[in-house]
Each structure stands twice: as C-alpha cells, then as structure tokens.
Amino acid sequence: ELCALGRRGAGSVCVARRRGTAYEAKMIAVDGNVSDLAVIGTSLFVLGSDGKLRLYASDAIERAAADGAQATCELDLRVSGEPSTLCATVKGGNKLWAGSRGGDLVCCDAVKRGLDI
C-alpha cells in the first residue's frame, strides 16, 4: 500500500509504503511542480502545474532516489488555465478526474499500459 503527501508548487513528494506492519517514508523529487496528487493502489499520480499528468508506478517509486523519480507514463492534458485539482475514483474502474482554473474537467482512465483520456 502507498500513501503520499505533497505541497502545491513543490517539486517533491513524500511517499510512505507499508512494509509488513511498519511504514517506510521517503522524499522523492518529481518532474515539474505539484498542483495535486492522488494514489490508486501502489501507483502515484502527480498533476503538474505544467498541465501534465504523470504516473509513477510502484517500481519507479522503489528505484527513486532523492535526486528524482522517472515517471512511468506522462500525459499532456491540454487544459485551459493551470491544473488545480486531481481526484481518483476506483468504483467501476480506475479513473482520474483533473480540473483546471480555466474550468476544464478531464477524465483519464488509469490502465495497465498507462493513461488514456
């Protein structure tokens, strides 16, 4: 299992993974500045202020050092205005909802091969 905390505008995220009965936490640098983030299962999704949604799968998080994590998949949302909100839903399929300050709302499917709009 995975938990994540991030600060809007920061370039890093704190991730905590459960190891047996304990949690192991570490800071990882991500591409771009964080607008919002979400977790589905063992995957981290970061909505960047540059308009891109990035997936960091469990193996990318495992390999990540303090100097940066390599995104498993990246999707340009092409929204008007800066992205502001990300919400994950898992009932009926893994979906990510991204909203922008320009009033756009985009729904993405989180699938095994990456991200689809």
N, C-alpha and C positions, 0 to 999 in steps of 0.2 A: 504494500500500500504506500501511497505517496501523499504528502501534504506540501503545500507551497505558500510562501508569503513574499510579497513584493511591494515596493513603494512606487507609486506613479512617478514617472520621469527618471527612475533609477535604471542603471544598466546591469543590475544583478538581481538574483532571486535566491531566497533561502529555501532549500528543499529539505524535507525530512522524510526518510524512508524507514519503514518498520523492519527491524532485524530481530526476529523471534519476539521477545517480549519488550524489547527496547527500541527506541528511535535513534537514528543516526542522522545528524543535520550537517549541512554544508552550504556554503555560498557558491553559486556559480554565476559567472558572467554570461549574459545572453546578448545576442545581436540586437542593436538598437536600444531605444529607451522603452521601458514598460509603460503601457497605458492600462492594461489589466491582464489578469491571468486566470486560468482555470485548470482543473485536474480531472481527468477521467481515468480511473484505474491506476495504472502505473505510468501514464503519459502526462506531460506538462505542455500546456498550450499557452503561448505568450502573444498577446496582441500588442504590437509595437506602434509607437506614435508615428512611424513612417508608413502606416497603412498596411503592414504585412502581418499575417498570422503565421506563427512558427510553431511547429510540433517538435518537441524533444521527447523521443521515446525512451523507455527505461534504460536501454543500453547506452544511449547518448548521455544520459544523466550519470550513469555509472562511470563512464570514461571522463566525464567533465572534471577539469581541474579549475583552480581559482582564476586562471587566465582565460577561461572561456569554454563554452559548450558549443558543439557543432549541431545545428538544427538538422533533424531528420528530414523535415519537409518544410517548405515555405510557400505561402500563397499570398499574392498581392490582391487585396480585397477591392481596390479601385472604388473607394467610397469618397463622398464629398465631405470635406471637413476632417478634422483629426479624429481617429478612432478613440472611443471613450469607454466602452463597456463590453465585457465578454461574459457570457453565461453558458454553462454546459448543462445539457439535459441528456438523460440516458434511457428514459422510458420510450420504447418504440424505436430505438436506435440511438447511437451516439451522435448528438448534434451540438454544434456550437453556434451561438447567436451573437453577432458582433454589431454594435451600434456606433454611430459617429455623431459628432457635434453638428454635422450638416443635416441630420435627420434620417440618414440611411440606416437600414437594418438588413443584415446579410445573414443567411443561414448556411452553414457549412456542415457537410457530413464528415465525421471522423471515421475513416475506414482503414483497413489494414494496409493498404498501399499508400496512404497519406491523407490528404484533404481534398474534398470536392465541394464546389459551390453548387 
